[in-house]
Amino acid sequence: MAIPESRTYESQGLRLHYADWGNETAPPLILVHGGRDHCRSWDVLARALRPHFHVLAPDLRGHGDSDWTKGGSYALTEYVYDLTRLVQTLAVPRVTLVGHSMGGMVSLIYSGSFPDKVSALVVLDGVTVLPGGKSPPPAHERIAKWVDQLDRLHDRTPHRYPAIEDAAARMQAHNKRLSRELALHLATHGTRQNADGTLSWKFDPYQRASAPHRLWSDDHVALWSRIACPTLLVNASESFLGGARAAGLADHFKQARIETIFDAGHWLHHDKPEEVLGAIRVFLGVS
């Protein structure tokens, strides 16, 4: 299959989109993208893994071709609920999860909350909190910060690009390793046209706000300890996150191992796709 089928499902009244790469008789594997990204960010890995799995890549709420939340929030737990709805839609007993960045955190939370639903877990530079992190601020401070963030976003004008090449160039400026071809692919699927013919990113700016009811470090670590499946934490050597490099991190999981992809930044599946794919293949036992 050269391109995936576009499908939708419902969650909390939202119409959510996912890319279905076919091979329905194979075990299901769900690719969960990160913040301000979209499902077609996974195309290289999806095509490579399709011979072995029924590969699906959702657009999280507020991203890609999925609906934006209205009057709600974008806490990680909302994304987790959407993932539970997708698994229910598939009507399968277990899935394999591969998540990047925020999508890695969503996959970790889902796997710790519903350990019997996940057969294997791969997290690509997605451990964004560490054991022993700071305690949450008082509730009134969290709420005040959230309100201030929402007010600022209300007054924010989305950036507009004259052409797809300009949006792609913006992505390359943010990630120096990104090829022009891949940047154009990501920008093509990650932008929508405005009434004046310019382009803006598809993601909802409000997903930048930190919900006051978020999970904190101790919550995440407790969930990690409940994950029952084999887990691979893939670190990028030049990422801005400390994540998988933290000493003793794997000790908080029942069966986890850590690998490092060198000469790669946070978007390691774009920077070093063959190395990332190789690590995933070995871990999942597919050639």
Long-range contacts (C-beta under 8 A, 24 or more apart in sequence): 1-47, 1-50, 4-46, 4-57, 6-65, 9-85, 9-86, 9-89, 10-85, 11-61, 11-81, 11-82, 11-85, 11-86, 12-72, 12-78, 12-81, 12-82, 14-61, 14-66, 14-67, 14-69, 14-82, 15-66, 15-67, 16-58, 16-59, 16-60, 16-61, 16-66, 16-67, 16-82, 16-85, 16-86, 17-58, 17-59, 17-64, 17-65, 17-66, 18-56, 18-57, 18-58, 18-59, 18-86, 19-46, 19-56, 19-57, 19-58, 19-59, 20-55, 20-56, 21-46, 21-47, 21-50, 21-54, 21-55, 21-56, 21-57, 22-50, 22-54, 22-55, 23-50, 23-51, 23-53, 23-54, 23-55, 24-54, 25-54, 26-52, 26-53, 26-54, 27-52, 27-53, 27-54, 27-94, 27-95, 27-96, 27-119, 28-53, 28-54, 28-56, 28-90, 28-92, 28-94, 28-95, 28-96, 29-53, 29-54, 29-55, 29-56, 29-95, 29-96, 29-97, 29-98, 30-56, 30-57, 30-58, 30-83, 30-86, 30-87, 30-95, 30-96, 30-97, 30-98, 31-55, 31-56, 31-57, 31-98, 31-99, 31-103, 32-57, 32-58, 32-60, 32-83, 32-97, 32-98, 32-99, 32-100, 32-103, 32-104, 32-106, 32-107, 33-57, 33-58, 33-59, 33-60, 33-63, 33-64, 33-99, 33-100, 33-101, 33-103, 34-99, 34-100, 34-101, 34-102, 34-103, 34-104, 34-126, 35-63, 35-101, 35-102, 35-203, 35-207, 36-63, 36-201, 36-203, 36-207, 37-63, 37-64, 37-100, 37-101, 37-103, 37-190, 37-203, 38-63, 38-64, 38-65, 38-186, 38-189, 38-190, 38-202, 38-203, 39-64, 39-65, 39-189, 40-64, 40-185, 40-186, 40-189, 40-190, 41-100, 41-186, 41-189, 41-190, 41-269, 41-270, 42-269, 43-185, 44-269, 44-273, 44-277, 45-98, 45-269, 45-273, 45-276, 45-277, 45-280, 48-277, 49-277, 49-280, 49-286, 52-284, 52-286, 53-96, 53-286, 56-86, 56-90, 58-82, 58-83, 58-86, 60-103, 60-106, 62-203, 62-204, 62-206, 62-207, 63-202, 63-203, 63-204, 63-207, 64-189, 64-190, 64-202, 64-203, 65-202, 68-204, 68-206, 69-204, 69-206, 73-209, 73-211, 73-213, 74-204, 74-206, 74-207, 74-209, 74-211, 75-211, 75-213, 75-214, 76-102, 76-105, 76-106, 76-109, 76-214, 76-215, 77-109, 77-213, 77-215, 79-106, 80-106, 80-109, 80-110, 80-113, 83-107, 83-110, 84-110, 84-114, 87-117, 93-117, 94-118, 94-119, 95-119, 96-120, 96-121, 96-122, 96-284, 97-121, 97-122, 98-122, 98-124, 98-280, 99-123, 99-124, 99-126, 100-124, 100-125, 100-126, 100-267, 100-269, 101-125, 101-126, 101-128, 101-266, 102-126, 102-128, 104-128, 105-129, 105-220, 108-220, 108-223, 108-224, 108-227, 109-215, 109-220, 109-223, 111-223, 111-227, 111-229, 111-231, 112-222, 112-223, 112-224, 112-225, 112-226, 112-227, 113-223, 113-226, 115-226, 115-227, 115-228, 115-229, 116-228, 118-227, 118-228, 118-229, 119-229, 120-229, 120-230, 120-231, 120-232, 120-283, 120-284, 121-227, 121-229, 121-230, 121-231, 121-232, 122-231, 122-232, 122-234, 122-280, 122-283, 122-284, 123-231, 123-232, 123-233, 123-234, 123-244, 124-234, 124-236, 124-268, 124-269, 124-276, 125-234, 125-235, 125-236, 125-239, 125-241, 125-243, 125-244, 125-266, 125-268, 126-243, 127-233, 127-241, 127-243, 127-244, 127-246, 127-249, 128-241, 128-243, 129-216, 129-217, 129-220, 130-217, 130-242, 130-243, 130-246, 130-249, 131-217, 131-221, 131-246, 131-248, 131-249, 131-252, 132-217, 133-216, 133-217, 133-218, 134-217, 135-216, 136-216, 139-212, 142-212, 143-212, 145-210, 145-212, 146-209, 146-210, 146-211, 146-212, 149-208, 149-209, 149-210, 150-206, 150-209, 153-205, 153-206, 153-208, 153-209, 156-205, 158-200, 158-201, 158-205, 159-200, 159-201, 160-194, 160-196, 160-198, 160-199, 160-200, 161-191, 161-198, 161-199, 161-200, 162-198, 162-199, 163-199, 164-188, 164-191, 164-199, 166-199, 167-191, 167-199, 167-201, 175-265, 175-267, 175-270, 175-271, 177-264, 177-265, 177-267, 177-270, 177-271, 178-267, 178-270, 178-271, 182-270, 221-252, 224-252, 224-253, 225-252, 225-253, 225-254, 227-253, 227-254, 227-256, 228-254, 229-255, 230-255, 230-256, 230-283, 231-255, 231-256, 231-257, 232-256, 232-257, 232-258, 232-259, 232-279, 232-280, 232-283, 233-257, 233-258, 233-259, 234-258, 234-259, 234-260, 234-261, 234-268, 234-276, 234-279, 234-280, 235-259, 235-260, 235-261, 236-260, 236-261, 236-264, 236-265, 236-266, 236-268, 236-271, 237-261, 237-262, 237-263, 237-264, 238-263, 238-264, 238-265, 239-264, 239-265, 239-266, 239-268, 240-265, 240-266, 241-266
